């Protein structure tokens, strides 16, 4: 065996490489202009979450005086922080260049994003009235000079740091304690919090065929005179700053508190958690920056990052469409699931055979309709479901409440620790509890990430069970852009295992075995390792052996090692990994039989699919679990075998469509350069569009 120096890609670096793929979409001139802006927003939003979670974790390790090499893939925590900062500064610089290019091209489309210096006469009255009526009442403005320390800045909120030079003839001057320079003019500093209750992009009245937009920050800059008119000032300037805080929840051990109280308290605690990043407009005056850093106790560290004029570019995710459909992706109409009609009972149809819903190619409405039918169907006795992330004004929640009002026994496990959705889930839990729904608040020490539903129905004086198992959240909003599988089934063997899982939720001390489902934390790793071992055995015996794997992330070094072992044995492995991939494919003596790609396009690839050759008798699974340590060992995840031959074929067909894609496909390699797959004269295949066409053809052939 050839000795390979680097066996893994560091997880954090791989994540930044993933976000670079998002940035590639923003730079891609074949992507519609407004969609390019929205990809910039996604890039920025991703980066915010990265600093709140991953960067914060590495920083905790470094501050503890540890290297963290065992959990960081051999990287040293302090060195890794330096590497991350360099990459982020480079990516931020690139994103600003892309933004300028997009804005330039928008002008050619008669869309003008103006700043406070570009306000024309026709808009002055509108801006003034908009500020007085909507913005001014929402502003929080704080004069900082006389404060001992800065007030607690909100995580990821945008602030304008204002420098105000006063006309004060009696001022005798003083030494600036930060710079040591004699100040000849009296200077006041202030902070203005940019309100989140107002849309970031203010659409100004259209003039002829020209559209004008001013960013809220610039509208406030334009109106600084109205805010500080009580001061006799000589000049005003404003530059944006932002703090990102550690988002890790610190849950206390107070036995007198309920779990929901602990989570609620911990979420509130984020407001004062340790800052992990301070981003500022690189054009800010030196004295203003020094003043702010002194007030906040911030030193020149790797977490102080110069940026552009605007922060919170995640708001570009909601850039107004302006009615310009030609500058956005064409909307696709979600298709019906072949054979699963809207006429008659879904229970009777699912009783006859299994069905697969693949959003957003298929409509998510089948989940809602199934729950609504269960709520009304007199024969239905109970509904049990797990919930992780929900839509605002969730139809799932309303269906469950409806079921309870109709006398059904409804049990909901709602995961209160779903990161950044904790408060929304607390509110939904309280709403359900108020209606008499039985609520389970997760399992101590484990996150419940599974996406499962079990419905019991009385038929011929016996209970028959129905249900669905999904790779993604029961969220009608994200179902429009996330690709996910949901399997509807009445297979009683699978339903028996599903019942055991809900029993485990209610009596978490009780460990059980499952004959069909693959369940974390007890069995997922072992089952997949045995399936890989079976492929290794077949390859060594000279039989056909392969795996087709599709997931969001691969970070478990143990699973990476197992895949390397399979590669060395001759097992052919095709992997589609959207995000983090710590495995290095194509290395002689280690991974020469592994190919890995990533698809970043119109939809967010969220499906998890595992296909094993199994000597020709293919085994196919969908799962809520990625191959990450947290999913395998510290969460409740559910993987489900697919027994229906038609659905098996459908899953393998759509995997192969993605695998054969040569547009929006990047190839993983040791170089980590996000190189696009070469077409080499082959027919153009854009995987997501080709997948929709696949289902369109299925419908026309029924």
FIDRENNU-343579 format. One line per field, with one value per residue (C-alpha): x, y, z; residue in one letter; chain. Coordinates in pm, whole numbers, always signed. Each point is the difference from the previous one (the first is absolute). Layout:
REM FIDRENNU-343579
east <- c(X | ...)
north <- c(Y | ...)
up <- c(Z | ...)
type <- c(A | ...)
mol <- c(A | ...)
REM end
This chain:
REM FIDRENNU-343579
east <- c(+0 | +131 | +57 | -214 | +95 | -338 | -296 | -266 | -114 | -55 | -372 | +7 | +210 | -229 | -301 | +161 | +60 | -371 | -88 | +243 | -221 | -296 | +210 | +75 | -374 | -9 | +286 | -148 | -123 | -236 | -198 | -278 | +108 | -240 | +75 | +370 | -73 | -195 | +294 | +212 | -255 | +22 | +380 | -15 | -264 | +205 | +307 | -186 | -111 | +350 | +147 | -275 | +49 | +314 | +239 | -131 | +72 | +358 | +51 | -121 | +257 | +278 | -93 | +5 | +367 | -62 | +111 | -321 | +186 | -206 | -329 | +133 | +144 | +357 | -20 | +117 | -284 | +199 | +152 | -342 | -148 | +270 | -68 | -375 | +48 | +223 | -250 | -298 | +171 | +80 | -357 | -147 | +218 | -112 | -366 | +35 | +143 | -291 | -250 | +148 | -21 | -364 | -92 | +168 | -204 | -321 | +49 | -14 | -338 | -114 | +27 | +199 | +113 | +87 | +167 | -61 | +216 | -199 | -345 | -167 | -242 | -306 | +60 | +89 | -355 | -80 | +315 | -67 | -358 | +104 | +264 | -233 | -293 | +168 | +370 | +38 | -250 | +193 | +349 | +211 | +278 | +259 | +260 | +309 | +252 | -120 | -69 | +255 | -52 | -203 | -354 | -36 | -7 | -243 | +133 | +23 | -196 | +130 | +112 | +108 | +294 | -40 | +277 | -127 | +241 | -152 | +27 | +112 | +201 | +52 | +157 | +366 | +101 | +94 | +231 | -172 | +67 | -1 | +230 | +184 | -78 | -112 | -359 | -64 | -370 | -254 | -107 | -299 | -52 | -336 | -151 | -317 | -155 | -139 | -356 | -85 | -370 | +45 | +96 | +370 | -67 | -228 | -158 | -26 | -261 | +69 | +97 | -85 | +137 | +266 | -20 | +174 | +89 | +175 | +136 | -145 | +350 | +46 | -346 | +95 | +333 | -191 | -216 | +275 | -70 | -355 | +130 | +270 | -161 | +15 | +382 | +196 | +214 | +254 | +4 | -158 | +124 | -133 | +157 | -147 | +116 | -128 | +65 | -45 | -40 | +59 | -329 | +72 | -279 | +117 | -277 | +9 | -56 | -262 | -235 | -278 | -31 | -186 | +187 | -194 | +103 | +365 | +0 | -183 | +250 | +292 | -130 | -26 | +356 | +125 | -63 | +295 | +217 | +365 | +58 | +181 | +17 | +8 | -49 | +39 | -6 | +365 | -60 | -82 | +219 | +284 | -105 | -358 | +120 | +242 | -274 | -240 | +257 | +105 | -360 | -61 | +331 | +89 | +362 | +154 | -69 | -95 | -367 | +29 | -80 | -9 | -293 | -189 | -246 | -292 | -21 | -286 | +7 | -216 | -287 | +69 | -182 | -316 | +96 | -324 | -101 | -132 | -220 | +308 | -67 | +257 | +272 | -99 | -16 | -315 | -232 | -82 | -340 | +38 | -128 | -242 | +137 | -78 | -289 | -76 | -320 | -181 | -325 | -98 | +182 | +378 | -20 | -157 | +260 | +295 | -147 | +47 | +359 | +277 | +44 | +298 | -35 | +314 | -26 | +19 | -56 | -312 | -249 | +45 | -379 | -22 | +141 | -252 | -287 | +88 | +4 | -327 | -167 | +123 | -145 | -347 | -6 | -220 | +200 | +329 | +77 | +340 | +273 | +361 | +257 | +347 | +54 | +335 | -36 | -340 | -135 | -134 | -377 | +56 | -280 | +144 | -69 | -353 | -72 | +118 | -212 | -294 | +55 | +1 | -321 | -152 | +82 | +316 | +289 | +277 | +360 | +265 | +370 | +129 | +373 | +60 | +372 | -40 | +269 | -135 | -358 | -14 | -228 | -241 | -20 | -62 | -293 | -141 | +39 | -192 | -271 | -39 | +5 | -275 | -217 | +59 | +255 | +248 | +346 | +334 | +296 | +272 | +234 | +257 | +343 | -133 | -149 | -294 | +73 | -216 | -293 | -271 | -376 | -213 | -379 | -217 | -330 | -265 | -91 | -220 | +36 | +378 | +257 | +183 | +290 | +97 | +275 | +268 | +376 | +195 | +350 | -109 | -214 | -377 | +19 | -212 | +220 | +339 | -162 | -13 | +380 | +141 | +20 | -133 | -155 | -311 | -109 | -369 | -55 | -230 | +263 | -86 | +353 | +136 | -289 | +84 | +352 | -142 | -218 | +311 | +165 | -293 | +3 | +367 | -92 | -252 | +224 | +349 | +170 | -135 | +236 | -145 | +103 | -141 | -42 | -37 | +71 | +353 | -11 | +260 | +164 | -1 | +21 | +58 | +379 | +14 | -260 | +168 | +341 | -139 | -151 | +340 | +170 | -234 | +109 | +365 | -55 | -168 | +278 | +266 | -190 | +5 | -370 | -148 | +17 | -100 | -163 | -193 | -16 | -175 | +11 | +53 | +323 | +267 | +210 | +26 | +365 | -97 | -244 | +260 | +248 | -261 | -52 | +377 | +8 | -274 | +184 | +320 | -202 | -125 | -353 | -109 | -143 | -192 | -72 | -209 | +71 | -148 | +198 | +287 | +205 | +302 | +80 | +260 | -97 | +220 | +323 | +198 | +27 | -273 | -304 | +61 | -340 | -189 | -144 | -175 | -190 | -206 | -305 | -88 | -283 | -350 | -115 | +182 | +99 | -120 | -78 | +184 | +7 | +207 | +13 | +199 | +56 | -39 | +106 | -261 | -295 | +17 | -64 | -133 | -49 | -111 | +98 | -15 | +367 | +315 | +324 | +103 | +98 | -293 | -253 | +145 | +64 | -184 | -334 | -308 | -2 | -205 | +102 | -258 | +42 | -187 | -168 | -223 | +187 | -148 | +115 | +342 | +38 | -122 | +256 | +286 | -113 | +0 | +335 | +146 | -146 | +181 | +316 | +5 | -54 | +261 | -146 | +27 | +204 | +330 | +250 | +155 | +377 | +313 | +41 | -335 | -38 | -374 | +79 | -305 | -42 | +121 | -253 | +250 | -245 | -287 | -358 | -78 | -177 | -118 | -89 | -285 | -172 | +50 | -153 | -312 | -20 | +31 | -311 | -178 | +55 | -125 | -323 | -51 | +55 | -253)
north <- c(+0 | +346 | +233 | +313 | +308 | +177 | -232 | +258 | +347 | +212 | +42 | +378 | +51 | -234 | +201 | +321 | -176 | -81 | +365 | +89 | -213 | +216 | +304 | -155 | +4 | +372 | +53 | -219 | +220 | -274 | +41 | +264 | +332 | +17 | -366 | +89 | +262 | -258 | -243 | +280 | +17 | -376 | +22 | +272 | -179 | -321 | +188 | +154 | -345 | -139 | +257 | -49 | -376 | -148 | +293 | +46 | -367 | +21 | +322 | -169 | -276 | +254 | +210 | -315 | -39 | -322 | -90 | -185 | -216 | -310 | +172 | +237 | -262 | +64 | +381 | +218 | +220 | +325 | -54 | -92 | +329 | +185 | -206 | +58 | +377 | +17 | -200 | +204 | +334 | -123 | -125 | +324 | +197 | -220 | +40 | +380 | -20 | -221 | +241 | +293 | -200 | -92 | +361 | +112 | -250 | +97 | +356 | -129 | -148 | +343 | -112 | +249 | -70 | +349 | +122 | +321 | +199 | -112 | +116 | +200 | +290 | -209 | -236 | +245 | +54 | -374 | -86 | +272 | -117 | -367 | +80 | +209 | -241 | -343 | +14 | +266 | -159 | -331 | +142 | -56 | +261 | +7 | +273 | -186 | +252 | +12 | -374 | -212 | -285 | -71 | -134 | -367 | -19 | -248 | -301 | +58 | +325 | +285 | +324 | +332 | +140 | +377 | +256 | +352 | +294 | +290 | +376 | +98 | +320 | -43 | -343 | +15 | -340 | -324 | -299 | -298 | -288 | -250 | +172 | +244 | +277 | +348 | +47 | +356 | -59 | -153 | -339 | -206 | -363 | -174 | -331 | -41 | -346 | -77 | -122 | -354 | +83 | +193 | -158 | +54 | +104 | +302 | +18 | +363 | +134 | -113 | +272 | -91 | -350 | +42 | -182 | +149 | -173 | +145 | -221 | +87 | +74 | +269 | +141 | +46 | +155 | +244 | +96 | +28 | +372 | -67 | -234 | +233 | +339 | +93 | +11 | +287 | -224 | +76 | -345 | -344 | -336 | -352 | -340 | -343 | -250 | -342 | -246 | -376 | -192 | -360 | -184 | -307 | -59 | -24 | -193 | +22 | -289 | +164 | -288 | +239 | +120 | -178 | -85 | +264 | +262 | -104 | +23 | +334 | +136 | -130 | +159 | +332 | -57 | +21 | +374 | +41 | -291 | +45 | +195 | -215 | +255 | +378 | +118 | +365 | +218 | +26 | +369 | +90 | +273 | -134 | +197 | -131 | -359 | +40 | +158 | -289 | -273 | +166 | +22 | -367 | -125 | -145 | -47 | -53 | -372 | -244 | +78 | +368 | +6 | +301 | -8 | +209 | +285 | -237 | -294 | -245 | -65 | -300 | +245 | -34 | -334 | +214 | +247 | +132 | -156 | +330 | -207 | -100 | -370 | +1 | +63 | -297 | -374 | -117 | -143 | -366 | -140 | -287 | -322 | -253 | -335 | -251 | -224 | +190 | +184 | +278 | -185 | -240 | -103 | +13 | -279 | -237 | +90 | -41 | -326 | -142 | +114 | +235 | +345 | +235 | +378 | +179 | +372 | +254 | -203 | -138 | +202 | -3 | +12 | -379 | +28 | +268 | -185 | -327 | +173 | +182 | -320 | -166 | +288 | -53 | -378 | -158 | -325 | +175 | -37 | +160 | +204 | +10 | +222 | +152 | +366 | +176 | +314 | +139 | +264 | +325 | -47 | -374 | -198 | -310 | +154 | +105 | -354 | -155 | +242 | -83 | -370 | +61 | +200 | -300 | -226 | -168 | -83 | +226 | -32 | +239 | -20 | +349 | +58 | +315 | -4 | +40 | +265 | +352 | -137 | -45 | +296 | -85 | -362 | +111 | +211 | -286 | -240 | +237 | +38 | -378 | -54 | +257 | -210 | -316 | -160 | -226 | +156 | -177 | +235 | -218 | -244 | +102 | +11 | -58 | +217 | -156 | +68 | -279 | +91 | -257 | -29 | -293 | -15 | -270 | -83 | -250 | -243 | -308 | +37 | -3 | +278 | +51 | +240 | +249 | +253 | +192 | +27 | +291 | +130 | +358 | +220 | +12 | +359 | +119 | +308 | -169 | -283 | +243 | +23 | -301 | -335 | -271 | -346 | -99 | -364 | -70 | -359 | -241 | -275 | -143 | -124 | +352 | +139 | -241 | +144 | +351 | -80 | -110 | +336 | +194 | -238 | +90 | +370 | -55 | -234 | +108 | -250 | -286 | -110 | -229 | -172 | +78 | -250 | +248 | +362 | +130 | +208 | +228 | +19 | -374 | -161 | +232 | -13 | -377 | -79 | +214 | -144 | -353 | +97 | +136 | -316 | -204 | +196 | -51 | -375 | -15 | +203 | -226 | -302 | +150 | +85 | +336 | +245 | +365 | +273 | +308 | +255 | +337 | +219 | +350 | -54 | -263 | +89 | -322 | -106 | -354 | -18 | +161 | -271 | -267 | +141 | +4 | -365 | -81 | +189 | -194 | -323 | +106 | +121 | +271 | +296 | +294 | +281 | +315 | +223 | +348 | +153 | -111 | -297 | -100 | -288 | +46 | -203 | -131 | -53 | -308 | -256 | +168 | +108 | -63 | -172 | +293 | +286 | +287 | +301 | +287 | +161 | +361 | +140 | +143 | -242 | -95 | -369 | -147 | -365 | -291 | -316 | -316 | -273 | -323 | -251 | -294 | -254 | +123 | -2 | +376 | +142 | +357 | +229 | +357 | +166 | +316 | -56 | +125 | -182 | +246 | -98 | +196 | -180 | -344 | +22 | +292 | +31 | -207 | -59 | -240 | -172 | -201 | -284 | +33 | -327 | +112 | -86 | +292 | +247 | -166 | +52 | +359 | +80 | -158 | +171 | +343 | -66 | -88 | +316 | +203 | -205 | +58 | +373 | +227 | +341 | +139 | -310 | +45 | -280 | -66 | -38 | +36 | +351 | +116 | +241 | -52 | -78 | -52 | -344 | +1 | -88 | -151 | +38 | -172 | +116 | +279 | -139 | +243 | -246 | +183 | +98 | -352 | -146 | +212 | -116 | -361 | +41 | +194 | -295 | -244 | +198 | +3 | -377 | -98)
up <- c(+0 | -93 | +296 | -36 | +202 | +9 | +38 | +81 | -97 | +309 | +65 | +39 | -312 | -194 | +119 | -125 | -332 | -12 | +59 | -278 | -229 | +103 | -85 | -340 | -69 | +82 | -246 | -274 | -285 | -119 | +325 | -21 | +152 | +294 | +80 | +6 | +265 | +198 | -14 | +146 | +281 | +55 | +6 | +266 | +208 | -11 | +116 | +294 | +117 | -54 | +238 | +256 | +10 | -155 | +47 | +354 | +76 | -129 | +195 | +319 | -54 | -59 | +305 | +212 | -96 | -193 | -351 | -89 | -251 | +80 | -90 | -267 | -232 | +107 | -19 | +287 | +131 | +10 | -344 | -133 | +124 | -194 | -315 | +28 | +35 | -309 | -207 | +121 | -71 | -351 | -56 | +135 | -239 | -288 | +99 | -13 | -353 | -102 | +155 | -194 | -322 | +64 | +80 | -322 | -199 | +183 | -123 | -356 | +95 | +129 | +363 | +206 | +356 | +122 | +318 | +195 | -243 | -301 | +114 | -276 | +44 | -90 | +296 | +277 | +122 | -5 | +198 | +257 | +59 | +5 | +263 | +218 | -14 | +0 | +82 | +269 | +244 | -24 | +53 | +312 | +17 | +280 | +71 | +118 | +136 | +359 | +31 | +188 | -245 | -309 | +49 | -88 | -379 | -151 | -183 | -376 | +18 | -216 | +162 | -143 | +195 | -23 | +42 | +68 | -5 | +195 | -53 | +348 | +19 | +376 | -42 | +112 | -137 | +172 | -50 | -161 | +240 | -287 | -249 | +226 | -250 | +109 | -113 | -114 | -56 | +238 | -132 | +99 | -93 | -30 | -103 | -203 | -8 | -346 | +66 | -111 | -11 | -326 | -333 | -71 | -360 | -36 | -345 | -109 | -244 | -355 | -246 | -357 | -54 | +267 | +337 | +301 | +326 | +303 | +275 | +340 | +136 | -265 | +54 | +367 | -102 | -222 | +298 | +263 | +20 | +123 | +271 | +138 | -66 | +369 | -26 | -149 | -217 | -267 | -167 | +28 | -128 | +50 | -57 | +62 | +263 | +106 | +284 | -38 | +326 | +104 | -68 | +214 | +252 | +360 | +172 | +379 | +240 | +220 | +84 | +96 | -362 | -277 | -320 | -192 | +262 | -30 | -380 | +10 | +253 | -205 | -320 | +184 | +120 | -358 | +17 | +238 | -112 | -101 | -324 | -258 | -281 | -29 | -359 | -97 | -310 | -101 | -92 | +362 | +152 | +216 | +308 | -22 | -29 | +291 | +212 | -66 | +59 | +324 | +120 | -89 | +135 | -341 | -96 | -345 | -24 | -270 | +67 | -105 | -370 | -235 | -239 | -247 | +37 | +62 | +238 | +44 | -371 | +83 | -56 | -373 | +30 | +4 | -270 | -156 | -330 | -144 | -229 | -201 | -47 | -281 | +260 | +217 | -40 | -173 | +260 | -41 | +81 | +251 | -155 | +143 | +115 | -272 | +106 | +321 | -88 | +182 | -44 | +274 | +315 | +24 | +256 | -254 | -262 | +239 | +124 | -352 | -55 | +115 | -155 | -14 | +17 | -127 | +68 | -153 | -318 | +166 | +198 | +379 | +29 | +43 | +352 | +94 | -167 | +177 | +339 | -75 | -109 | +319 | +200 | -150 | -58 | +274 | -13 | +88 | +370 | +40 | -169 | +112 | -170 | +47 | -83 | -45 | -215 | -92 | -233 | +133 | +42 | -44 | -162 | +169 | +341 | -98 | -127 | +328 | +203 | -224 | +69 | +374 | -22 | -177 | +293 | -131 | +229 | -131 | +118 | -125 | +68 | -71 | +13 | +202 | -82 | -379 | -43 | -65 | +3 | +379 | +70 | -283 | +121 | +358 | -120 | -208 | +295 | +226 | -266 | -35 | +376 | +45 | -236 | +204 | -234 | +179 | -36 | +38 | +31 | -148 | +170 | +261 | -159 | -354 | -272 | -181 | -366 | -145 | -226 | +66 | +40 | +120 | -37 | +156 | -169 | +106 | -278 | +53 | +378 | -28 | +1 | -328 | -17 | -269 | -9 | -181 | +39 | -145 | -58 | +69 | +219 | -15 | -114 | -290 | -54 | -32 | -199 | -293 | -16 | +192 | -176 | +234 | -12 | +195 | -10 | +69 | +106 | +180 | +18 | +340 | +65 | -44 | +205 | +283 | +12 | -17 | +303 | +191 | -73 | +143 | +301 | +43 | +0 | +278 | +204 | -101 | +229 | -208 | -278 | -263 | -322 | -344 | -283 | -285 | +96 | +57 | +317 | +161 | +244 | +65 | -343 | -297 | +1 | +51 | -264 | -266 | +89 | -44 | -337 | -107 | +131 | -217 | -307 | +98 | +31 | -341 | -163 | +150 | -135 | -348 | -6 | -102 | +291 | +10 | +206 | -103 | +281 | +15 | +310 | +131 | +190 | +69 | +304 | +203 | -34 | +94 | -292 | -228 | +102 | -75 | -348 | -55 | +106 | -252 | -274 | +63 | -26 | -345 | +86 | -247 | +190 | -144 | +245 | -34 | +302 | -1 | +284 | +221 | -119 | +208 | -237 | -275 | -308 | -280 | +198 | -104 | +277 | +204 | -199 | -370 | -31 | +150 | -204 | +172 | -133 | +134 | -161 | +87 | -212 | +15 | +273 | +318 | -22 | +331 | -77 | +162 | -208 | +37 | -266 | +50 | -282 | +240 | -259 | -247 | +244 | +60 | +345 | -1 | +300 | +60 | +327 | +208 | +93 | -162 | +78 | +267 | +354 | +141 | -226 | +65 | +375 | +159 | -178 | -58 | -375 | -210 | -319 | -191 | -250 | -329 | -93 | -287 | -321 | -195 | +265 | +17 | -373 | +29 | +269 | -193 | -322 | +161 | +169 | -340 | -153 | +267 | -42 | -376 | +40 | -155 | +81 | +356 | +94 | +185 | +45 | +341 | -15 | +207 | -143 | +148 | -291 | -69 | -363 | -219 | -155 | -360 | -268 | -243 | -286 | +184 | -18 | +248 | +308 | +268 | +273 | +173 | -324 | -139 | +317 | -47 | -363 | +121 | +216 | -272 | -233 | +265 | +23 | -377 | -16 | +263)
type <- c(X | X | X | X | X | X | X | X | X | X | X | X | X | X | X | X | X | X | X | X | X | X | X | X | X | X | X | X | X | X | X | X | X | X | X | X | X | X | X | X | X | X | X | X | X | X | X | X | X | X | X | X | X | X | X | X | X | X | X | X | X | X | X | X | X | X | X | X | X | X | X | X | X | X | X | X | X | X | X | X | X | X | X | X | X | X | X | X | X | X | X | X | X | X | X | X | X | X | X | X | X | X | X | X | X | X | X | X | X | X | X | X | X | X | X | X | X | X | X | X | X | X | X | X | X | X | X | X | X | X | X | X | X | X | X | X | X | X | X | X | X | X | X | X | X | X | X | X | X | X | X | X | X | X | X | X | X | X | X | X | X | X | X | X | X | X | X | X | X | X | X | X | X | X | X | X | X | X | X | X | X | X | X | X | X | X | X | X | X | X | X | X | X | X | X | X | X | X | X | X | X | X | X | X | X | X | X | X | X | X | X | X | X | X | X | X | X | X | X | X | X | X | X | X | X | X | X | X | X | X | X | X | X | X | X | X | X | X | X | X | X | X | X | X | X | X | X | X | X | X | X | X | X | X | X | X | X | X | X | X | X | X | X | X | X | X | X | X | X | X | X | X | X | X | X | X | X | X | X | X | X | X | X | X | X | X | X | X | X | X | X | X | X | X | X | X | X | X | X | X | X | X | X | X | X | X | X | X | X | X | X | X | X | X | X | X | X | X | X | X | X | X | X | X | X | X | X | X | X | X | X | X | X | X | X | X | X | X | X | X | X | X | X | X | X | X | X | X | X | X | X | X | X | X | X | X | X | X | X | X | X | X | X | X | X | X | X | X | X | X | X | X | X | X | X | X | X | X | X | X | X | X | X | X | X | X | X | X | X | X | X | X | X | X | X | X | X | X | X | X | X | X | X | X | X | X | X | X | X | X | X | X | X | X | X | X | X | X | X | X | X | X | X | X | X | X | X | X | X | X | X | X | X | X | X | X | X | X | X | X | X | X | X | X | X | X | X | X | X | X | X | X | X | X | X | X | X | X | X | X | X | X | X | X | X | X | X | X | X | X | X | X | X | X | X | X | X | X | X | X | X | X | X | X | X | X | X | X | X | X | X | X | X | X | X | X | X | X | X | X | X | X | X | X | X | X | X | X | X | X | X | X | X | X | X | X | X | X | X | X | X | X | X | X | X | X | X | X | X | X | X | X | X | X | X | X | X | X | X | X | X | X | X | X | X | X | X | X | X | X | X | X | X | X | X | X | X | X | X | X | X | X | X | X | X | X | X | X | X | X | X | X | X | X | X | X | X | X | X | X | X | X | X | X | X | X | X | X | X | X | X | X | X | X | X | X | X | X | X | X | X | X | X | X | X | X | X | X | X | X | X | X | X | X | X | X | X | X | X | X | X | X | X | X | X | X | X | X | X | X | X | X | X | X | X | X | X | X | X | X | X | X | X | X | X | X | X | X | X | X | X | X | X | X | X | X | X | X | X | X | X | X | X | X | X | X | X | X | X | X | X | X | X | X | X | X | X | X | X | X | X | X | X | X | X | X | X | X | X | X | X | X | X | X | X | X | X | X | X | X | X | X)
mol <- c(A | A | A | A | A | A | A | A | A | A | A | A | A | A | A | A | A | A | A | A | A | A | A | A | A | A | A | A | A | A | A | A | A | A | A | A | A | A | A | A | A | A | A | A | A | A | A | A | A | A | A | A | A | A | A | A | A | A | A | A | A | A | A | A | A | A | A | A | A | A | A | A | A | A | A | A | A | A | A | A | A | A | A | A | A | A | A | A | A | A | A | A | A | A | A | A | A | A | A | A | A | A | A | A | A | A | A | A | A | A | A | A | A | A | A | A | A | A | A | A | A | A | A | A | A | A | A | A | A | A | A | A | A | A | A | A | A | A | A | A | A | A | A | A | A | A | A | A | A | A | A | A | A | A | A | A | A | A | A | A | A | A | A | A | A | A | A | A | A | A | A | A | A | A | A | A | A | A | A | A | A | A | A | A | A | A | A | A | A | A | A | A | A | A | A | A | A | A | A | A | A | A | A | A | A | A | A | A | A | A | A | A | A | A | A | A | A | A | A | A | A | A | A | A | A | A | A | A | A | A | A | A | A | A | A | A | A | A | A | A | A | A | A | A | A | A | A | A | A | A | A | A | A | A | A | A | A | A | A | A | A | A | A | A | A | A | A | A | A | A | A | A | A | A | A | A | A | A | A | A | A | A | A | A | A | A | A | A | A | A | A | A | A | A | A | A | A | A | A | A | A | A | A | A | A | A | A | A | A | A | A | A | A | A | A | A | A | A | A | A | A | A | A | A | A | A | A | A | A | A | A | A | A | A | A | A | A | A | A | A | A | A | A | A | A | A | A | A | A | A | A | A | A | A | A | A | A | A | A | A | A | A | A | A | A | A | A | A | A | A | A | A | A | A | A | A | A | A | A | A | A | A | A | A | A | A | A | A | A | A | A | A | A | A | A | A | A | A | A | A | A | A | A | A | A | A | A | A | A | A | A | A | A | A | A | A | A | A | A | A | A | A | A | A | A | A | A | A | A | A | A | A | A | A | A | A | A | A | A | A | A | A | A | A | A | A | A | A | A | A | A | A | A | A | A | A | A | A | A | A | A | A | A | A | A | A | A | A | A | A | A | A | A | A | A | A | A | A | A | A | A | A | A | A | A | A | A | A | A | A | A | A | A | A | A | A | A | A | A | A | A | A | A | A | A | A | A | A | A | A | A | A | A | A | A | A | A | A | A | A | A | A | A | A | A | A | A | A | A | A | A | A | A | A | A | A | A | A | A | A | A | A | A | A | A | A | A | A | A | A | A | A | A | A | A | A | A | A | A | A | A | A | A | A | A | A | A | A | A | A | A | A | A | A | A | A | A | A | A | A | A | A | A | A | A | A | A | A | A | A | A | A | A | A | A | A | A | A | A | A | A | A | A | A | A | A | A | A | A | A | A | A | A | A | A | A | A | A | A | A | A | A | A | A | A | A | A | A | A | A | A | A | A | A | A | A | A | A | A | A | A | A | A | A | A | A | A | A | A | A | A | A | A | A | A | A | A | A | A | A | A | A | A | A | A | A | A | A | A | A | A | A | A | A | A | A | A | A | A | A | A | A | A | A | A | A | A | A | A | A | A | A | A | A | A | A | A | A | A | A | A | A)
REM end
